[in-house]
């Protein structure tokens, strides 16, 4: 395959997932201020899991970029 396409297919989904993870973190922080505890027990763990996966994707992007230099 083309090198640029390979790079795009590697980086793009991981960058998007990192952005989704950041949005989930921000949403979880906002949501926890306004809603009851039983909802927080459902929403917050899900948003933290998505944010953790987004952080993992971001670290993969950084590692791959460093290796490509």
Buried (B, 14 or more C-beta within 10 A) or exposed (E): EEEEEEEEEBBEEBBEBBEBBBBBBEBBEEBBEEEEEEEBEEBBEEBBEBBEBBBBBBEBBEEEEEEEE
